[in-house]
Amino acid sequence: MINRADTVPGVQEMLATLISLPSISSASAEWDHSNEPVVRTLGEWLEALGFSVELLPLPDAPGKYNLIGTLGSGSGGLVLAGHTDTVPFDDKRWKSDPFTLTERDNRWYGLGTCDMKGFFPLAIEAAREFASAELKQPLIILATADEETSMNGARALAEAGKPKARYAVIGEPTSLRPVRMHKGIMMERLTFEGQSGHSSDPALGRNALEGMHEALGELLALRADWQQQYRNTNFDVQVPTLNLGCIHGGDNPNRICARCELHFDLRPLPGMSMENLRQDILHRLQPLAERRELAMEFEPLFDGVPPFETPADAALVKACEKLTGHTAHAVAFATEAPWLQKLGMETLVLGPGSIDQAHQPDEFIEMSQLEPTVKILKGLIRQFCL
């Protein structure tokens, strides 16, 4: 009798296959790819191990899929989660083909090796040992779409109310150090519309650029208020930040500026509400626009990522600290963790590779981290599924 688990490739072959399948996520249509080949390949390997596999198309996103692979059953259990998409790349800056897994200097190079296709073969390798085990609670491997752009894969799961489990580990590159909190990300657009006119007589128009100048002062004052009010010593940058990113307005020195647009970035700390921050901004800016008789638009450039925090004394945090030998900490980058939390799961971020290599030419994962990752994941499966 053939053991179907033996038909699943080894870690290197699995990763080479995943790297060879482009799954770039981008707001630019010329770069954007479907992730269907990746999730279908993962589904085949998981089914060979005895997982039941569900592919969930993303609403209004043709070619984009989430995958839920479940081994065993029950109301609790453990999710090992990752995203299947990568960022775009500049092949002129790569020393090797981004879509070919290349070994040199005890590293595996390729687009997505650390961020974060490399996590899936290691999760599957860890699961292989339990393929024939009697699990008391399910083991779920979750693969999402479009994390690098919209986070719509994770949003769709939260809206669908699945998967259901008690614990979730997201395998983003953390150098195998557990992460229990991160800041949120907000990117906002503010636009003022006034009236153009000849610059020799200011009464002929309503200057949107002057209105924006005043608005910039209000935003910086708000930033100072927030930084006085909120602080979290777990972060290297302990306060919420607001960055004035780009501004465009006017068309000629001798014309009153009729339109001005500002894009800015906010990074809220855990415990800060994105909606409340937006209301604070509106409360400051709407009176200004009305007084200056400027039409104002204020809207997100994308829906944003909420801040995330899991308590230091949570069972999953303690388990990961024991298995890794590292105290859980905070990071500056954002993940899909807030949406898995919305599904009721105790959530933590922990995976191989360094975030320093993510989104870089010659992205790599250290081979020395492969076996420790599998060992840690097996430990989690034993604790939360057996």
BAVOZA-250515 format. One record per residue (C-alpha): residue in three letters; chain; x, y, z. Coordinates in steps of 0.02 Angstrom, whole numbers. Layout:
N
<kese r="ALA" c="A" x="X" y="Y" z="Z"/>
...
This chain:
386
<kese r="MET" c="A" x="0" y="0" z="0"/>
<kese r="ILE" c="A" x="68" y="172" z="-48"/>
<kese r="ASN" c="A" x="76" y="300" z="92"/>
<kese r="ARG" c="A" x="7" y="458" z="11"/>
<kese r="ALA" c="A" x="110" y="564" z="130"/>
<kese r="ASP" c="A" x="265" y="495" z="45"/>
<kese r="THR" c="A" x="208" y="575" z="-118"/>
<kese r="VAL" c="A" x="225" y="750" z="-42"/>
<kese r="PRO" c="A" x="394" y="824" z="-94"/>
<kese r="GLY" c="A" x="528" y="876" z="29"/>
<kese r="VAL" c="A" x="548" y="1054" z="91"/>
<kese r="GLN" c="A" x="672" y="1109" z="-43"/>
<kese r="GLU" c="A" x="569" y="1040" z="-187"/>
<kese r="MET" c="A" x="409" y="1116" z="-117"/>
<kese r="LEU" c="A" x="488" y="1287" z="-100"/>
<kese r="ALA" c="A" x="567" y="1278" z="-272"/>
<kese r="THR" c="A" x="395" y="1242" z="-345"/>
<kese r="LEU" c="A" x="311" y="1385" z="-251"/>
<kese r="ILE" c="A" x="447" y="1509" z="-298"/>
<kese r="SER" c="A" x="428" y="1460" z="-482"/>
<kese r="LEU" c="A" x="244" y="1511" z="-480"/>
<kese r="PRO" c="A" x="227" y="1701" z="-494"/>
<kese r="SER" c="A" x="96" y="1769" z="-374"/>
<kese r="ILE" c="A" x="138" y="1954" z="-366"/>
<kese r="SER" c="A" x="7" y="2063" z="-284"/>
<kese r="SER" c="A" x="6" y="2242" z="-344"/>
<kese r="ALA" c="A" x="-113" y="2389" z="-364"/>
<kese r="SER" c="A" x="-40" y="2403" z="-540"/>
<kese r="ALA" c="A" x="-129" y="2285" z="-660"/>
<kese r="GLU" c="A" x="30" y="2260" z="-762"/>
<kese r="TRP" c="A" x="113" y="2179" z="-612"/>
<kese r="ASP" c="A" x="-32" y="2091" z="-528"/>
<kese r="HIS" c="A" x="-46" y="1900" z="-540"/>
<kese r="SER" c="A" x="-172" y="1769" z="-490"/>
<kese r="ASN" c="A" x="-120" y="1663" z="-341"/>
<kese r="GLU" c="A" x="-225" y="1515" z="-400"/>
<kese r="PRO" c="A" x="-78" y="1406" z="-456"/>
<kese r="VAL" c="A" x="2" y="1426" z="-285"/>
<kese r="VAL" c="A" x="-152" y="1382" z="-182"/>
<kese r="ARG" c="A" x="-196" y="1236" z="-294"/>
<kese r="THR" c="A" x="-20" y="1166" z="-275"/>
<kese r="LEU" c="A" x="-30" y="1187" z="-87"/>
<kese r="GLY" c="A" x="-200" y="1103" z="-90"/>
<kese r="GLU" c="A" x="-131" y="950" z="-180"/>
<kese r="TRP" c="A" x="7" y="927" z="-52"/>
<kese r="LEU" c="A" x="-113" y="950" z="94"/>
<kese r="GLU" c="A" x="-240" y="828" z="24"/>
<kese r="ALA" c="A" x="-102" y="699" z="7"/>
<kese r="LEU" c="A" x="-74" y="717" z="194"/>
<kese r="GLY" c="A" x="-258" y="691" z="231"/>
<kese r="PHE" c="A" x="-312" y="873" z="248"/>
<kese r="SER" c="A" x="-482" y="926" z="186"/>
<kese r="VAL" c="A" x="-453" y="1077" z="74"/>
<kese r="GLU" c="A" x="-568" y="1223" z="37"/>
<kese r="LEU" c="A" x="-528" y="1357" z="-93"/>
<kese r="LEU" c="A" x="-621" y="1520" z="-64"/>
<kese r="PRO" c="A" x="-625" y="1647" z="-207"/>
<kese r="LEU" c="A" x="-608" y="1827" z="-151"/>
<kese r="PRO" c="A" x="-763" y="1931" z="-189"/>
<kese r="ASP" c="A" x="-739" y="2048" z="-337"/>
<kese r="ALA" c="A" x="-559" y="1989" z="-362"/>
<kese r="PRO" c="A" x="-549" y="1866" z="-507"/>
<kese r="GLY" c="A" x="-405" y="1743" z="-493"/>
<kese r="LYS" c="A" x="-377" y="1775" z="-306"/>
<kese r="TYR" c="A" x="-408" y="1636" z="-179"/>
<kese r="ASN" c="A" x="-389" y="1595" z="3"/>
<kese r="LEU" c="A" x="-355" y="1414" z="52"/>
<kese r="ILE" c="A" x="-407" y="1326" z="212"/>
<kese r="GLY" c="A" x="-333" y="1153" z="240"/>
<kese r="THR" c="A" x="-398" y="1060" z="393"/>
<kese r="LEU" c="A" x="-332" y="901" z="474"/>
<kese r="GLY" c="A" x="-445" y="831" z="610"/>
<kese r="SER" c="A" x="-597" y="914" z="688"/>
<kese r="GLY" c="A" x="-653" y="1002" z="845"/>
<kese r="SER" c="A" x="-696" y="1174" z="912"/>
<kese r="GLY" c="A" x="-518" y="1227" z="955"/>
<kese r="GLY" c="A" x="-355" y="1191" z="870"/>
<kese r="LEU" c="A" x="-212" y="1283" z="789"/>
<kese r="VAL" c="A" x="-198" y="1384" z="628"/>
<kese r="LEU" c="A" x="-30" y="1402" z="540"/>
<kese r="ALA" c="A" x="-58" y="1549" z="424"/>
<kese r="GLY" c="A" x="34" y="1637" z="284"/>
<kese r="HIS" c="A" x="6" y="1741" z="128"/>
<kese r="THR" c="A" x="39" y="1672" z="-45"/>
<kese r="ASP" c="A" x="76" y="1836" z="-134"/>
<kese r="THR" c="A" x="240" y="1928" z="-156"/>
<kese r="VAL" c="A" x="288" y="2106" z="-198"/>
<kese r="PRO" c="A" x="348" y="2158" z="-372"/>
<kese r="PHE" c="A" x="534" y="2148" z="-412"/>
<kese r="ASP" c="A" x="672" y="2227" z="-515"/>
<kese r="ASP" c="A" x="761" y="2084" z="-604"/>
<kese r="LYS" c="A" x="907" y="2198" z="-649"/>
<kese r="ARG" c="A" x="953" y="2207" z="-465"/>
<kese r="TRP" c="A" x="946" y="2018" z="-436"/>
<kese r="LYS" c="A" x="1102" y="1910" z="-452"/>
<kese r="SER" c="A" x="994" y="1757" z="-493"/>
<kese r="ASP" c="A" x="823" y="1721" z="-567"/>
<kese r="PRO" c="A" x="692" y="1778" z="-439"/>
<kese r="PHE" c="A" x="582" y="1629" z="-490"/>
<kese r="THR" c="A" x="717" y="1497" z="-470"/>
<kese r="LEU" c="A" x="764" y="1436" z="-297"/>
<kese r="THR" c="A" x="953" y="1462" z="-291"/>
<kese r="GLU" c="A" x="1069" y="1400" z="-154"/>
<kese r="ARG" c="A" x="1228" y="1494" z="-109"/>
<kese r="ASP" c="A" x="1314" y="1543" z="53"/>
<kese r="ASN" c="A" x="1200" y="1425" z="152"/>
<kese r="ARG" c="A" x="1049" y="1525" z="97"/>
<kese r="TRP" c="A" x="903" y="1495" z="-20"/>
<kese r="TYR" c="A" x="872" y="1642" z="-136"/>
<kese r="GLY" c="A" x="711" y="1680" z="-229"/>
<kese r="LEU" c="A" x="561" y="1797" z="-232"/>
<kese r="GLY" c="A" x="456" y="1752" z="-80"/>
<kese r="THR" c="A" x="583" y="1640" z="7"/>
<kese r="CYS" c="A" x="565" y="1735" z="171"/>
<kese r="ASP" c="A" x="410" y="1841" z="136"/>
<kese r="MET" c="A" x="333" y="1720" z="146"/>
<kese r="LYS" c="A" x="316" y="1567" z="35"/>
<kese r="GLY" c="A" x="456" y="1485" z="133"/>
<kese r="PHE" c="A" x="340" y="1460" z="281"/>
<kese r="PHE" c="A" x="222" y="1342" z="190"/>
<kese r="PRO" c="A" x="342" y="1197" z="154"/>
<kese r="LEU" c="A" x="401" y="1205" z="335"/>
<kese r="ALA" c="A" x="223" y="1202" z="401"/>
<kese r="ILE" c="A" x="182" y="1055" z="287"/>
<kese r="GLU" c="A" x="340" y="965" z="340"/>
<kese r="ALA" c="A" x="292" y="989" z="523"/>
<kese r="ALA" c="A" x="115" y="926" z="486"/>
<kese r="ARG" c="A" x="180" y="770" z="398"/>
<kese r="GLU" c="A" x="223" y="688" z="565"/>
<kese r="PHE" c="A" x="41" y="705" z="621"/>
<kese r="ALA" c="A" x="-44" y="647" z="461"/>
<kese r="SER" c="A" x="-96" y="482" z="541"/>
<kese r="ALA" c="A" x="-114" y="545" z="720"/>
<kese r="GLU" c="A" x="-276" y="555" z="817"/>
<kese r="LEU" c="A" x="-290" y="741" z="840"/>
<kese r="LYS" c="A" x="-398" y="803" z="983"/>
<kese r="GLN" c="A" x="-412" y="973" z="900"/>
<kese r="PRO" c="A" x="-390" y="1020" z="717"/>
<kese r="LEU" c="A" x="-231" y="1078" z="633"/>
<kese r="ILE" c="A" x="-271" y="1209" z="500"/>
<kese r="ILE" c="A" x="-152" y="1276" z="369"/>
<kese r="LEU" c="A" x="-214" y="1441" z="300"/>
<kese r="ALA" c="A" x="-151" y="1527" z="143"/>
<kese r="THR" c="A" x="-214" y="1701" z="98"/>
<kese r="ALA" c="A" x="-213" y="1817" z="-52"/>
<kese r="ASP" c="A" x="-162" y="1999" z="-76"/>
<kese r="GLU" c="A" x="-81" y="2031" z="93"/>
<kese r="GLU" c="A" x="50" y="2141" z="11"/>
<kese r="THR" c="A" x="-78" y="2265" z="-57"/>
<kese r="SER" c="A" x="-254" y="2269" z="14"/>
<kese r="MET" c="A" x="-258" y="2131" z="146"/>
<kese r="ASN" c="A" x="-421" y="2083" z="60"/>
<kese r="GLY" c="A" x="-388" y="1898" z="84"/>
<kese r="ALA" c="A" x="-386" y="1915" z="272"/>
<kese r="ARG" c="A" x="-532" y="2037" z="268"/>
<kese r="ALA" c="A" x="-635" y="1912" z="168"/>
<kese r="LEU" c="A" x="-599" y="1775" z="295"/>
<kese r="ALA" c="A" x="-654" y="1887" z="439"/>
<kese r="GLU" c="A" x="-815" y="1930" z="347"/>
<kese r="ALA" c="A" x="-847" y="1746" z="309"/>
<kese r="GLY" c="A" x="-814" y="1696" z="490"/>
<kese r="LYS" c="A" x="-685" y="1564" z="448"/>
<kese r="PRO" c="A" x="-577" y="1473" z="492"/>
<kese r="LYS" c="A" x="-630" y="1434" z="670"/>
<kese r="ALA" c="A" x="-493" y="1386" z="792"/>
<kese r="ARG" c="A" x="-424" y="1436" z="961"/>
<kese r="TYR" c="A" x="-246" y="1485" z="915"/>
<kese r="ALA" c="A" x="-160" y="1558" z="761"/>
<kese r="VAL" c="A" x="23" y="1580" z="715"/>
<kese r="ILE" c="A" x="65" y="1689" z="564"/>
<kese r="GLY" c="A" x="232" y="1637" z="489"/>
<kese r="GLU" c="A" x="294" y="1810" z="436"/>
<kese r="PRO" c="A" x="484" y="1830" z="444"/>
<kese r="THR" c="A" x="528" y="1869" z="625"/>
<kese r="SER" c="A" x="695" y="1775" z="637"/>
<kese r="LEU" c="A" x="601" y="1647" z="743"/>
<kese r="ARG" c="A" x="566" y="1774" z="879"/>
<kese r="PRO" c="A" x="384" y="1783" z="933"/>
<kese r="VAL" c="A" x="292" y="1946" z="900"/>
<kese r="ARG" c="A" x="137" y="1988" z="1001"/>
<kese r="MET" c="A" x="104" y="2167" z="946"/>
<kese r="HIS" c="A" x="125" y="2287" z="801"/>
<kese r="LYS" c="A" x="67" y="2460" z="753"/>
<kese r="GLY" c="A" x="-72" y="2492" z="629"/>
<kese r="ILE" c="A" x="-56" y="2576" z="460"/>
<kese r="MET" c="A" x="-167" y="2715" z="393"/>
<kese r="MET" c="A" x="-137" y="2808" z="229"/>
<kese r="GLU" c="A" x="-252" y="2957" z="203"/>
<kese r="ARG" c="A" x="-292" y="3086" z="70"/>
<kese r="LEU" c="A" x="-345" y="3265" z="106"/>
<kese r="THR" c="A" x="-403" y="3378" z="-36"/>
<kese r="PHE" c="A" x="-456" y="3562" z="-35"/>
<kese r="GLU" c="A" x="-548" y="3640" z="-182"/>
<kese r="GLY" c="A" x="-555" y="3828" z="-193"/>
<kese r="GLN" c="A" x="-568" y="3953" z="-335"/>
<kese r="SER" c="A" x="-431" y="4006" z="-456"/>
<kese r="GLY" c="A" x="-404" y="4187" z="-504"/>
<kese r="HIS" c="A" x="-273" y="4317" z="-547"/>
<kese r="SER" c="A" x="-140" y="4326" z="-413"/>
<kese r="SER" c="A" x="-142" y="4517" z="-417"/>
<kese r="ASP" c="A" x="-306" y="4517" z="-321"/>
<kese r="PRO" c="A" x="-327" y="4383" z="-186"/>
<kese r="ALA" c="A" x="-513" y="4425" z="-175"/>
<kese r="LEU" c="A" x="-538" y="4348" z="-347"/>
<kese r="GLY" c="A" x="-512" y="4171" z="-281"/>
<kese r="ARG" c="A" x="-502" y="4055" z="-132"/>
<kese r="ASN" c="A" x="-328" y="3986" z="-111"/>
<kese r="ALA" c="A" x="-327" y="3799" z="-77"/>
<kese r="LEU" c="A" x="-139" y="3799" z="-47"/>
<kese r="GLU" c="A" x="-155" y="3926" z="94"/>
<kese r="GLY" c="A" x="-293" y="3818" z="168"/>
<kese r="MET" c="A" x="-179" y="3667" z="159"/>
<kese r="HIS" c="A" x="-41" y="3766" z="245"/>
<kese r="GLU" c="A" x="-157" y="3794" z="392"/>
<kese r="ALA" c="A" x="-214" y="3612" z="387"/>
<kese r="LEU" c="A" x="-33" y="3554" z="397"/>
<kese r="GLY" c="A" x="-15" y="3650" z="558"/>
<kese r="GLU" c="A" x="-171" y="3568" z="629"/>
<kese r="LEU" c="A" x="-110" y="3394" z="583"/>
<kese r="LEU" c="A" x="59" y="3425" z="664"/>
<kese r="ALA" c="A" x="-28" y="3490" z="820"/>
<kese r="LEU" c="A" x="-136" y="3334" z="824"/>
<kese r="ARG" c="A" x="21" y="3227" z="808"/>
<kese r="ALA" c="A" x="96" y="3315" z="957"/>
<kese r="ASP" c="A" x="-63" y="3288" z="1057"/>
<kese r="TRP" c="A" x="-68" y="3102" z="1015"/>
<kese r="GLN" c="A" x="115" y="3080" z="1057"/>
<kese r="GLN" c="A" x="86" y="3161" z="1226"/>
<kese r="GLN" c="A" x="-65" y="3049" z="1259"/>
<kese r="TYR" c="A" x="-4" y="2881" z="1194"/>
<kese r="ARG" c="A" x="159" y="2789" z="1223"/>
<kese r="ASN" c="A" x="209" y="2605" z="1219"/>
<kese r="THR" c="A" x="384" y="2562" z="1278"/>
<kese r="ASN" c="A" x="380" y="2393" z="1188"/>
<kese r="PHE" c="A" x="413" y="2483" z="1023"/>
<kese r="ASP" c="A" x="575" y="2559" z="963"/>
<kese r="VAL" c="A" x="472" y="2711" z="909"/>
<kese r="GLN" c="A" x="365" y="2721" z="1065"/>
<kese r="VAL" c="A" x="236" y="2846" z="1004"/>
<kese r="PRO" c="A" x="111" y="2850" z="861"/>
<kese r="THR" c="A" x="181" y="2934" z="706"/>
<kese r="LEU" c="A" x="108" y="3044" z="571"/>
<kese r="ASN" c="A" x="210" y="3071" z="413"/>
<kese r="LEU" c="A" x="169" y="3207" z="286"/>
<kese r="GLY" c="A" x="212" y="3108" z="130"/>
<kese r="CYS" c="A" x="172" y="3208" z="-27"/>
<kese r="ILE" c="A" x="80" y="3365" z="-79"/>
<kese r="HIS" c="A" x="22" y="3434" z="-246"/>
<kese r="GLY" c="A" x="-63" y="3599" z="-283"/>
<kese r="GLY" c="A" x="-80" y="3740" z="-405"/>
<kese r="ASP" c="A" x="-14" y="3761" z="-582"/>
<kese r="ASN" c="A" x="68" y="3932" z="-598"/>
<kese r="PRO" c="A" x="146" y="4066" z="-487"/>
<kese r="ASN" c="A" x="25" y="4201" z="-546"/>
<kese r="ARG" c="A" x="-135" y="4101" z="-521"/>
<kese r="ILE" c="A" x="-226" y="4078" z="-357"/>
<kese r="CYS" c="A" x="-214" y="3893" z="-314"/>
<kese r="ALA" c="A" x="-384" y="3812" z="-340"/>
<kese r="ARG" c="A" x="-341" y="3636" z="-284"/>
<kese r="CYS" c="A" x="-218" y="3557" z="-164"/>
<kese r="GLU" c="A" x="-200" y="3375" z="-114"/>
<kese r="LEU" c="A" x="-101" y="3298" z="30"/>
<kese r="HIS" c="A" x="-62" y="3114" z="63"/>
<kese r="PHE" c="A" x="-6" y="3065" z="238"/>
<kese r="ASP" c="A" x="30" y="2910" z="340"/>
<kese r="LEU" c="A" x="-22" y="2868" z="519"/>
<kese r="ARG" c="A" x="47" y="2726" z="626"/>
<kese r="PRO" c="A" x="-67" y="2703" z="778"/>
<kese r="LEU" c="A" x="-17" y="2605" z="932"/>
<kese r="PRO" c="A" x="-117" y="2458" z="1002"/>
<kese r="GLY" c="A" x="-267" y="2529" z="1094"/>
<kese r="MET" c="A" x="-292" y="2672" z="971"/>
<kese r="SER" c="A" x="-446" y="2670" z="860"/>
<kese r="MET" c="A" x="-422" y="2712" z="676"/>
<kese r="GLU" c="A" x="-600" y="2778" z="666"/>
<kese r="ASN" c="A" x="-573" y="2892" z="816"/>
<kese r="LEU" c="A" x="-414" y="2960" z="738"/>
<kese r="ARG" c="A" x="-507" y="3002" z="578"/>
<kese r="GLN" c="A" x="-643" y="3089" z="679"/>
<kese r="ASP" c="A" x="-511" y="3191" z="771"/>
<kese r="ILE" c="A" x="-440" y="3247" z="604"/>
<kese r="LEU" c="A" x="-611" y="3294" z="536"/>
<kese r="HIS" c="A" x="-652" y="3390" z="695"/>
<kese r="ARG" c="A" x="-496" y="3497" z="669"/>
<kese r="LEU" c="A" x="-507" y="3522" z="481"/>
<kese r="GLN" c="A" x="-691" y="3544" z="441"/>
<kese r="PRO" c="A" x="-706" y="3715" z="530"/>
<kese r="LEU" c="A" x="-550" y="3772" z="440"/>
<kese r="ALA" c="A" x="-620" y="3725" z="269"/>
<kese r="GLU" c="A" x="-787" y="3808" z="306"/>
<kese r="ARG" c="A" x="-706" y="3969" z="366"/>
<kese r="ARG" c="A" x="-601" y="3977" z="208"/>
<kese r="GLU" c="A" x="-747" y="3924" z="96"/>
<kese r="LEU" c="A" x="-652" y="3774" z="31"/>
<kese r="ALA" c="A" x="-731" y="3610" z="-21"/>
<kese r="MET" c="A" x="-645" y="3472" z="77"/>
<kese r="GLU" c="A" x="-626" y="3287" z="44"/>
<kese r="PHE" c="A" x="-546" y="3172" z="171"/>
<kese r="GLU" c="A" x="-536" y="2985" z="137"/>
<kese r="PRO" c="A" x="-423" y="2834" z="161"/>
<kese r="LEU" c="A" x="-307" y="2787" z="19"/>
<kese r="PHE" c="A" x="-341" y="2608" z="75"/>
<kese r="ASP" c="A" x="-441" y="2535" z="218"/>
<kese r="GLY" c="A" x="-291" y="2522" z="333"/>
<kese r="VAL" c="A" x="-226" y="2391" z="452"/>
<kese r="PRO" c="A" x="-278" y="2404" z="635"/>
<kese r="PRO" c="A" x="-147" y="2392" z="772"/>
<kese r="PHE" c="A" x="-126" y="2220" z="850"/>
<kese r="GLU" c="A" x="-88" y="2157" z="1024"/>
<kese r="THR" c="A" x="-99" y="1989" z="1113"/>
<kese r="PRO" c="A" x="-76" y="1993" z="1303"/>
<kese r="ALA" c="A" x="95" y="1944" z="1370"/>
<kese r="ASP" c="A" x="18" y="1809" z="1480"/>
<kese r="ALA" c="A" x="-81" y="1725" z="1339"/>
<kese r="ALA" c="A" x="-58" y="1536" z="1323"/>
<kese r="LEU" c="A" x="6" y="1549" z="1144"/>
<kese r="VAL" c="A" x="131" y="1683" z="1190"/>
<kese r="LYS" c="A" x="198" y="1579" z="1333"/>
<kese r="ALA" c="A" x="209" y="1423" z="1224"/>
<kese r="CYS" c="A" x="305" y="1514" z="1086"/>
<kese r="GLU" c="A" x="422" y="1595" z="1210"/>
<kese r="LYS" c="A" x="463" y="1425" z="1285"/>
<kese r="LEU" c="A" x="490" y="1343" z="1115"/>
<kese r="THR" c="A" x="598" y="1483" z="1045"/>
<kese r="GLY" c="A" x="689" y="1542" z="1201"/>
<kese r="HIS" c="A" x="643" y="1722" z="1159"/>
<kese r="THR" c="A" x="526" y="1844" z="1245"/>
<kese r="ALA" c="A" x="384" y="1902" z="1133"/>
<kese r="HIS" c="A" x="411" y="2079" z="1070"/>
<kese r="ALA" c="A" x="339" y="2216" z="958"/>
<kese r="VAL" c="A" x="379" y="2258" z="776"/>
<kese r="ALA" c="A" x="350" y="2406" z="662"/>
<kese r="PHE" c="A" x="279" y="2310" z="513"/>
<kese r="ALA" c="A" x="96" y="2258" z="500"/>
<kese r="THR" c="A" x="20" y="2086" z="469"/>
<kese r="GLU" c="A" x="-146" y="1998" z="448"/>
<kese r="ALA" c="A" x="-153" y="1967" z="636"/>
<kese r="PRO" c="A" x="-296" y="2090" z="673"/>
<kese r="TRP" c="A" x="-416" y="1993" z="561"/>
<kese r="LEU" c="A" x="-372" y="1824" z="637"/>
<kese r="GLN" c="A" x="-403" y="1904" z="807"/>
<kese r="LYS" c="A" x="-574" y="1960" z="744"/>
<kese r="LEU" c="A" x="-612" y="1776" z="713"/>
<kese r="GLY" c="A" x="-586" y="1745" z="899"/>
<kese r="MET" c="A" x="-412" y="1669" z="891"/>
<kese r="GLU" c="A" x="-267" y="1702" z="1009"/>
<kese r="THR" c="A" x="-140" y="1761" z="879"/>
<kese r="LEU" c="A" x="48" y="1779" z="868"/>
<kese r="VAL" c="A" x="173" y="1813" z="729"/>
<kese r="LEU" c="A" x="322" y="1695" z="716"/>
<kese r="GLY" c="A" x="419" y="1633" z="566"/>
<kese r="PRO" c="A" x="588" y="1603" z="484"/>
<kese r="GLY" c="A" x="684" y="1733" z="388"/>
<kese r="SER" c="A" x="717" y="1915" z="429"/>
<kese r="ILE" c="A" x="605" y="2061" z="384"/>
<kese r="ASP" c="A" x="767" y="2148" z="330"/>
<kese r="GLN" c="A" x="769" y="2032" z="178"/>
<kese r="ALA" c="A" x="586" y="2058" z="134"/>
<kese r="HIS" c="A" x="546" y="2169" z="-17"/>
<kese r="GLN" c="A" x="731" y="2170" z="-65"/>
<kese r="PRO" c="A" x="828" y="2110" z="-217"/>
<kese r="ASP" c="A" x="909" y="1940" z="-185"/>
<kese r="GLU" c="A" x="781" y="1897" z="-52"/>
<kese r="PHE" c="A" x="837" y="1744" z="46"/>
<kese r="ILE" c="A" x="804" y="1630" z="193"/>
<kese r="GLU" c="A" x="945" y="1562" z="299"/>
<kese r="MET" c="A" x="953" y="1372" z="285"/>
<kese r="SER" c="A" x="1002" y="1365" z="468"/>
<kese r="GLN" c="A" x="825" y="1419" z="514"/>
<kese r="LEU" c="A" x="737" y="1277" z="423"/>
<kese r="GLU" c="A" x="753" y="1137" z="550"/>
<kese r="PRO" c="A" x="721" y="1249" z="702"/>
<kese r="THR" c="A" x="560" y="1311" z="619"/>
<kese r="VAL" c="A" x="496" y="1135" z="591"/>
<kese r="LYS" c="A" x="541" y="1090" z="771"/>
<kese r="ILE" c="A" x="448" y="1241" z="841"/>
<kese r="LEU" c="A" x="294" y="1206" z="734"/>
<kese r="LYS" c="A" x="291" y="1024" z="787"/>
<kese r="GLY" c="A" x="298" y="1081" z="967"/>
<kese r="LEU" c="A" x="148" y="1195" z="941"/>
<kese r="ILE" c="A" x="49" y="1058" z="854"/>
<kese r="ARG" c="A" x="83" y="937" z="997"/>
<kese r="GLN" c="A" x="30" y="1064" z="1127"/>
<kese r="PHE" c="A" x="-128" y="1130" z="1044"/>
<kese r="CYS" c="A" x="-190" y="986" z="935"/>
<kese r="LEU" c="A" x="-145" y="822" z="1023"/>
